[in-house]
């Protein structure tokens, strides 16, 4: 199933809408968002948090992480 999410990079006040399959991993989601960043390299350690600030396991699928349509997530370097 496709979900639309709002992704934010740690140093950017503009969010991006990402439409992606719910079986994609959190790590893949972060990589997709980081591809648009000037401030974060495409590779390297990062953490993904949901809108409550909970750190998401990078191996989880988007569905398992509890993200659903319209949810926010943030990618930060470690």
SULSUL-V596340 format. One record per pair of residues at least 12 apart in sequence whose ideal C-beta (glycine too) atoms are under 6 Angstrom apart, sorted by sequence separation. I is the first residue (numbers start at 0). J is the second residue. D is the distance in Angstrom with one decimal. If there is no record, write none. Layout:
BEGIN
i:j:d
I:J:D
I:J:D
END
This chain:
BEGIN
i:j:d
3:16:5.9
4:17:5.1
3:18:4.9
29:45:5.7
1:18:5.7
29:47:5.0
2:21:5.1
0:21:4.9
50:71:4.1
25:47:5.2
49:72:5.7
47:72:5.7
48:73:5.1
6:32:4.3
47:74:5.5
8:36:5.1
10:38:4.7
45:74:5.5
46:75:5.5
25:55:4.7
26:57:3.8
45:76:5.4
46:77:5.6
25:57:5.0
45:77:6.0
44:77:4.0
25:59:5.3
24:60:5.9
22:60:5.1
23:61:5.6
25:64:5.4
21:61:4.9
21:62:4.3
32:74:5.3
29:74:4.8
4:66:6.0
2:67:6.0
3:68:5.5
2:68:5.0
4:70:5.6
5:71:4.8
6:72:5.5
7:73:4.7
8:74:5.6
9:75:4.0
END
